[in-house]
Amino acid sequence: MAQQGMSVQMAGQYGGQPVYIISPTTEHIQGKDALSMNINAAKAVAKLVRSTLGPKGMDKMLVNILGDIVLTNDGATILREMEIEHPTAKMIVEVAKTQEDIAGDGTTSAVVIAGSLMDKAGELLEKGFHPAVIFKGYNLAAQKAIEILEEFATNVDKDDRKTLEKIAETSITGKATETSSDHLAKICVDAVLAIEENGKYNIDDKIVFRKEAGGKISDTKVIHGIYINKYRLHPNTPAKVENAKIALLDMPIEIAKTTTKSKIQLGSIDEMFAYKDQETANFHKMLDKVIATGANVVFSSKNIDDSAVHYFMKHNIYTCRRLKDEDMTVLSLSTGANLVRNMNDITAKDLGYAEVVEQESEYEEKTLITGFKKSNTVTIFIKAGSEHLADNIERAFDDALNVVKSVLEDRTIVPGGGASEMQVANGLRSYASTIDGREQLAIRAFADAMEEIPKAIAENAGLDKIDMLSQLRAESGKNKNSGINVCSGKIEDMMENSVIDPLRVKIQAIKSASEVSSMILRVDDMLRAQEKDMQDVDPAHNIHNYNMG
């Protein structure tokens, strides 16, 4: 049964009249036209990000309707920020998202490979190949490609810090300032190693980013604790609290106002003062419940009014207000504190612990929380000359942290610079000769598609892509680690040049690209419901023409 608003054009004729089984306004594309359109959409998305690939890739400037600017060459960010409408193009965007979620890096490579696979598939379709033959060949090629990579990979020890730093530096290069890539790589390794817990590395929850425009990138550092951009609300409370017992209040700390209008008749000034005193007493009684738990630090996601700040000051309680939701979540995970939404329900069990909570300087709006019992959360404090550069460094960190995590968990690496893709291409061509039938040509097409990565790396560095690919093909037979050194413009050993990638990134790129290509090749009918405008309303029925009594 067809979904509402979607359709097939017609099933035939009855009594000389066409029989419509769906809305005739539905866009319906069939056969080769549907395949051709989908292939072109996939190629268009790949073309969007192709120029960003490699250490010399170009950046994209994305401007939203509010005028906010994002300057980046991160494939996942580019595709996420763009408003892509075509359904097949959206499937390619999903490839980038999957690559980001599983491997943390290699999004651009995955999309470029997917686009190239669709381009080669289009050439085979023009020669009369059936889509089923192509995607069968692609599936065989993808399985073999993964085997080739696994045999080609090198094991790495988790204590090999030098290699871990080179892996991080490879990921950062081209995404942030080149002069500081070694410093940023060291920070990545420090941060990931610091959060290790039972062999796991929870980057999302245990690494916090803070940014400050106007400083030097070389001042970027790792802090073993959490920075929040808030200061203590009263100068007479201690600037430093040791053995901090922390209450996290997800509620406003102020005298409650009634939700409906009400009137209270008072007979005299004394009655008014008595009423105000009673209201304050009730409020203090509620604050006393927080104090009774033994809390000496109070963080609130909402407002803390001045009377509450003053009352907490009398009990030497360090207070901060209007923390961001993500700050409250990180503090809860790190200190073990529960988010409390009703002060009447708070108990000592809801409190978290930190060895020290302090405002480091009277002139800076920063509170540092360190020394957790239940967590080893760290903060990467990014300093850069501008806000846009700081944002770009954060995106570079996100990829680099994930590749270091991948290597620590999998313990396998492969050379970069197009070396891995060239070995896969060579291996697939040898494998194709062992396959009977037309699938052999599809496997060869897959091999050609893999070569699109070194071609793009060379082209984006201003090198002759055909010349560099020819040299790489020749050298890869002699040395499996041969790749393109974009700085020298020569074919060199990538492992010796410390251009290294995690095996997980390469394998996931092939998996994602081959799977989405097979899905697109299976589509021979495209049904697209037309968007409908809101029905016109008779002016006489406009609500403003009715008298409401």
N, C-alpha and C positions, 0 to 999 in steps of 0.2 A: 504494500500500500504506500503510495507516494506521500511525502510530507506535504502539509498545507503550504501552498505558494510555490511548490516545486513540481516539475512536470516533465512529460514527454510530449512532443508536439501533437501527433495524431496517430491513431491506430489503423486508419483506413477510411473507407466510405460506406455509408449505409443509405440506400435509396437515392444515390447520386449526391448525397451531402457528406462533407467531411465530418468525421467523428473526433471531437476533441476530448482527450481524457485529462487534460490539465489546462491551465490558463494559457491562451495563445500568446500572451505577452511575455511568457518566460523565455529567456535567452537559452537557446539550445544549439550546442556545437557538437558535431559528431566526427568519428573516425580520424582521418589524418589531420583535419583542421584542428581538432581538439588537441591532438598530440603536438602538432606544430606550435600552437599557441602556448601550451604548457612548457615546451622546451625553450621557447623564446623568453618566457617569463623567468625561468630558472637562470638562463644565461644573463639576463639583464641584472638580476640581483648579484650574481657573481661579479659582473663587470663593475658594479658599484663599489665593491670593497677590494677588488684585485689590486688596485694601485697602492693600497695600504700595506701590502704584504712585504715582509722582510725588514731588515734593519735600516734600509734606506727608503722605506715606504713613505708615501705622502700622507698628510693629515686631511681630515674632512671638517669643515665648519658647519655645524648644525644650529639653526636659529629657530626657536619655537615661536608661537603666536604672541608671546609676551615679550619677545626680543631677547630672551636669555640665550646665551651662546655656549655651545659645547664644542671644544676643539680637541679632536682625538683621531687616532688611527686604529683604535680597538674595534674589531669587526662586530663583536656582540653589542657594544654601545651604539655604533652607527645604525645597525639594523633595528635595535630596540627603539631608538629615538625617531626613526622614520615612520611615517604613516603609510604603510604599504597596503594596498587594496586588493591586488590580484590574489585569488586563493592559492594558486600554485606558488607564487612568490612568498606567501605567508608560510607555506610548507618549508621552503628553503630557510626562512628566518628561524623556524623551529629547529632546523639543523644546528644553527649557531647557538641557540638556547640550550639544546641538549649537550652540545660540545662543552659549553661553559659550565653546565651543572656537573658533568661527569669528570671532565679533564681539567677544567679551569683555564685552559689556554688552547690555542690552535683553532679558534673560531673562524678566522679568515681562511685558513687552509682548507677547512672542511667545506666551506661555502664555495671556494674556488674549485675544488675537486668535484663537487656536486655539479656546478655549472659546466665544467669541462666534460664530465660524463654525459650530461644531457646533450652537449654539442656533438660529441662523437656518436651518440645514439641517433641524433638527427641525420647524420651523414649515412649511417647504416640503413635507416628507414628509407632514405632516398634511393638506396641501392636495391630496395625490395625486401629487406629483412623484416620478419614479423617481430613485433614487440616482445612476444614470449621468448623468442630465441635470444634476444638482446639481454633481457633481465635474467635469464638463466645463465648466460655467459658472465654477466656482471656478478652474480652471486658466487659462481665458481671462482672468479678472479678475486673477489673480496676475501673469501676464505683462504685462498692461497697467499694473498698479500699479507694477511695477518701471520700466517705460518712463517713467511719469509722474514718479517720483522722480528718475530720472536727468536728465530735462529740467529738473526743479525745482531740482536741486542747484547749489551755488555752489562754485567752485574756491577753494582756499586755498593760499598759499605756505608752504613748510616753514619759512621764516624769519620768518613772522608769529607771533611768540611770544605776542602779546596774545591772538590768536584761539585758539591752542593752550591757553593757560591758561583761557580761558573755557569751552572744551570740557571740560577736566578738571574745572572747577568745577561745570559742569552735571551731570556724572556723580556727583560727590561729594555734591552738595546732597541732603539727605534721608537720606544713609547715614552721615554722621558729624556732628560738631558744626558748626553753621552759622557760628559766629563765627570759625572757623579755616579755612573752606573755601578762601579765597583763598591762604592760606599753604600748605596741602596741595596745591593745584593747581600752584603754582610748583614745589614739590618734584617733583611728577609729571613736569612738563615737563623740569626739570633732569635727572632720572634717565633719561628716555627718550632725550633728546638725547645724553647722555653715553655711551650704549652703542651708538650707531649704528656700523655696520660695513658698508661697501659698500651703503648704502641699506637695510639690514635692521636690525631691532630685536628681538633675542632676549631678550624680557622674562623668560621662564621661567628661563633659565640665567644671565643676567647682572645680574639685580636680586635682591638678597638682603634679607630683612626681619629686623630685630631689634627686640624690643619691651621696654619697661621701664615697669612700673607705678609710679605715684607722682610723676611729673613733670608738666610742663605741655605741652599739645599744641603750643604755639608753639615749644617746644624741639626738636620733630621736625626732623630734618635729613637731608641726603644726604651720604654719605661716599664719596669716590672710593677704594674699597678694600673689604676684607672685615673685618668684626668677628666674632670668635668668642668665646663666653662662657667662656673659659678663661684661666688665668694661667700664667706660667712656673713649673715645678715646683721649681726651686732658686733661692733668693735671690742666690746668688753668681754665677749666670750673668748675662751682660749683659742689661739691661732693653731694650736697643735693638740690633738686629742690622741693619747695612747690607749691601747686596749679598748678600741672604739666598739661600742654596742650600738648598732645602727638600726633605726626604725625607718622604713620606707612607707610613706603615707600617700596613697593614690587618691587624694581628696583635698578640698580646700580646708585650711585650718583658720577659720574665722567664725564670728558670731553668725549663726544661721539666720537667714531672712525667710519670712513666710512666702509661700508660693502664690498666695492670694492676698488681696488687699484686706486689711482689717483695721479696726479702730479700737483704741483703748482710752477710756475716759478716766482721767486722773483729777482728783479734787484739789490738789495743792502741789507746790514745788517739791515739798518733802516726799510726797508720794511718787513723783517723777524720779527723784534721786534714788528712792528705795527700789523702784522698778529697775533702774539702770544698774544699781548695785547687785540686785538679784540676778539680772541677766549676765553680768560679768562673773558673778560667783558660779553660776551654772557652767559658764564657758571654761572657767579655771578648773572646775571639777572634772571636765572632760579632758583638759590638758594634763591633769594630775594622773589620769589613767596611763598616759604615755610615760610620764616621769616615773610612775610606780614600777614599770617594767625594768627600770635600770638603764634606759637608753641615755646615752650622752651625745648622740648625733641624730639629728632628724633631717631627712631629705623628703621633700614633697614635690609631686608633679604639678601641683596646683599652687594657689596663693597661700602664703602665711601672713596674716595681717600683723600690724605693728604691735598690737597688744599681746599677741601670742609670742612674737619674737622677744619682747621685753620680759614676759613671764618665763620663757625658756632660758633667757640670759641669766635670770636670778638663780637658776639651777645649773648654770655652767654647761648648757646644752648647745652644741654647735648646730646651726640651722642653715639650710639652703632651700630655696623655693624655685618653682617653675622649671624643674628638670625635664628634659625631653623624655619621651616614652622609651626610646632606645637606651638612654642612660639608666633609667629605672630598671629595665630588663637586665642589662649587663650587671648592675649592682646587685640585683636579686640573685643572679646565677653565681656571682663571684663571692658575695659575702654570706649567702645562705639565708638572707632575710626574705620574709614573705611580704608581698604587696598588701597593705592593709587599706581597706576602703571604708571602714567604720572604726573610729577611735574607741568607741565603747567596747569593741570586741578584741582589742589588742592585748596580747599577753607577752611574757618574756620569751616564749617559744618563737614568736614572730620576728625577733631581732636577729640581725646578722652580725658578723664579727670581722674586724680588720685591725691589724696591729697599730696602724697610724692613719689618722685623717688630719690633714693640715692644709692651711692656706700658705703657700710658700712665700708669698710676698704681699705686702699691704697694697701694692699698686697693680697687681694682676688679678684678673677675675678667673682664678683657677684654683680648684681644690683637688688635692692628690690623695688617693686612697690606696694604701699598700698593705701587704702582709695578710693574705687570705688563708683560711684553714681548708676550705673546700675547693679552691680553684687556684690556677696559676695564670690568671688573665694578664695580658700585657697591652700597652698602648703604644702605637707607632705615632710619634709626634712629628708631623710633616711641616717643614718650613720651606718656603719658596718665595720668589720675587713677586709673584702675582697670584691672584685667586685661581685663574685658569690653569697656571702651571701646577699649582698645588692639587687641583682636581685631576690633572693628567697624571701626576705622580701617584695619586691614590689608585687610579685605574691600573697603572703599571704594577703597583704593589699587589693588587688583587690577583693578577695573573701570575706574578712571580711567586707569591706565597703558595698558590695552588700547585705550581709545577714542583716546588720543593717538597710539598706534602706528598705529591704523587710518587716522587722518587723515594722518599723515606718509607712509604708504604709498600711500593712495588719492588724497589731496589734494582730497577733496570733502566738503562739509558741507551740512546742511539745518537749518532752524529746528526747535526743540523745542516743548514746551508744547501739543502736539496739532495744531500747524500743518501738519506734513507729512501726518498721517493725514487731516486735513480736506481737503487738496488732492487726496489719492488718492481719497477718497470722492466729491468733486465730479467729478473726472475720470472715475471709473468710471460714474457716473450718466449722464454725456454719452456715454460709450462704449457703455453698455447699449442706448441708443436706436438704435444702428447695427447691432445684432445681431438677426437673425430667430430665431424659435423661443423655447422656454421657457427656454433658457439665459440670456435677457435678465433674467429675474427672479432667477436665481442670482447674476448679476453685481451686481444691485442689492442683494441680500442681503449680498454681500461688502462693498459700500460701506457698508451699515449697520453691519456688524461692525467696520470700521475706526474708526467713530465711537465705539466703546466706549472707546478710549484717552482722548480728551479728556473723555468723560463720567466715567471713573474718576478722572482727575486732578482734575476739579472736585469730585466727590463726596468724595474723600479730603481735600480742603482745606476741607471744610465749606461748600461753595458749592452752590447749587441747580443740579443737573446739566442739567435740562431748559432752564432759563433761559439757562445759560452756553452750551449747545449751540446754542440758537436764535440767540444773539448771534454766536457764532463762525461759524455758517453765513452770516449776513448780512455780517459783516465780511470773511470769507475771499474773497468775490467782489471786494472792493475792493482788498484787500492780501493777497497770497499768503502773507506771513510772519505773518499774524495768528494768535495763539495765546492760551492762558489764562495770565495772570499771577496765580498763586495768592496772591501777597502783597497785591496791590491789589484782587483780585477783579474785574479788568476784562480786556477783550480788547485786547491790545496787540501791537506789532511785536516778535516774538521775537528777531530779529537785532539790533535796537536795544537790547533788554534783555539781549543776550549769552546767550540760552538756545539753545545750539547742540548738535547731535548729529552724529555721523559718518554719512555715507550708508550705509556698510556695515552698521551696526546696524539701520537701518530696512529695508533690502532683505532681510537675512537673517531678520528677524522675519517678514516676509511669506512668504518662501520656506518657512521651517520650519512656520509655521502652516498654510499652504495644503496642503503636502505631507502632513502628518499628518492633516488633515481628509479629504483624498481617500482616504488609506489606510483610515481608519475607515469612511468611507461605502461602501467596497467590501466590507465584511464583512457577510454575511447569514447566517452560520452560525457559532456559537461552541461549540467542543468543549473541555470542561475536565475533565481527569482529577481524580477525587477523591483527596485525600490519604489514604494508608492508614497506620493505626497499626501498630506493630511487632507481629507475631504473638505471642500468648500462649505462654509456654513452660510445659510441664508441670512442676510443682514437683519431680517425681521426677527430672527431667533437669537440674535446676539444677547448675551446675558445683561448687557448694559441697558437694553431696551425694556427690561422688566422692572416694574415698581415692586420693591421688596417691602412688605408691610411689617 
